[in-house]
Every structure is written in C-alpha cells, then in structure tokens.
Amino acid sequence: MNNPTTVERRSERELVVTRSFNASARIVFEAWTRPELITRWWTPKSFGISFVSCEADVRTGGTYRFVFSHPDFEQPMAFFGRYVEVTPYSRIAWTNEEGADGPLSTVTFEEADGKTLLVLTELYPSKQALDDAIATGSTGTSGAAEQFEQLDELLAYASS
C-alpha cells in the first residue's frame, strides 16, 4: 500500500510536501539524483508533459537543467538552477532560476525501519510569488501526489 502525500502551506512564503516511501534513503536519494531515474517519475503523467532532456550534476555547486515539452506549447519549457547543498542520502537544496520568483527548494530524506520520510520544502521570495505559483499550478499543490505515486512505482521496482 502506498503512503499518502500531504501538502501544507506553513507560512506566507513556505510550502511543504511530505511523504513516506517504503525504501531506504539511499534508494530514494538516487531517484532524485540520477537523470535516468528522474525522467521516470518527475513529471505527472496526467499533465501530458514529456522530458526532452535532463541534466543534473548533483553536488554542492553543481547545476541542473530539465527541459520539457507539452503538446499545447510550440517551444519546450526549461527549468534550471544550481545545487546549493548536497549531503548524500539525507539532503538536497537547489535554486529555481528560470524566473525571478523561483523558490529555494530543499528535500530531506530521513530513514527509519526501512522506510524513508521525504520532506520537500519550497521557500519563495515573497507571499505573492507563492500565491502566483499556486494559482498557476507550478508548485507542489497540483502534481505532487501523482509525482510521488510514480516515484513509489519506481522505488518498488528498484527495491525488488
């Protein structure tokens, strides 16, 4: 049985997504750091978005660039930034530099009894930036549950 995903606005600028996974922190961390795994779960399938490319140099100071296509858009969409902190198997923090109001995102992995509690925090530069992200569906409120269901499927396969 899969675990529920919770999405909570904790302050004017902060959105927190939480979920437990039935896998070790090492395996969950790898799904967040290896491009060939990221492309298998990152985009909610119901959104109709496909990866064009996925580059991720997951180390402190490294960069990432995810490029997506969607049938309704002529041009691909790029999301990019840099990793400001990477602690293997426990924490990743990165910038979102595709716009001026992108959040600082941090994901933590806490393992206990063979399960991993994942906490994704998005800290926006202003209340308005978070309000806008929620209104446009570009933050965890819209696709997180589906994304993490897809991650669950990948982890079940990887753990078997």
Secondary structure, 3 states (H helix, E strand, C coil): CCCCCEEEECCCCEEEEEEEECCCHHHHHHHHHCHHHHHHHCCCHHHCCEEEEEEECCCCCCEEEEEEECCCCCCCEEEEEEEEEEECCCEEEEECCCCCCCCEEEEEEEEECCEEEEEEEEECCCHHHHHHHHHHCCCHHHHHHHHHHHHHHHHHHHHC
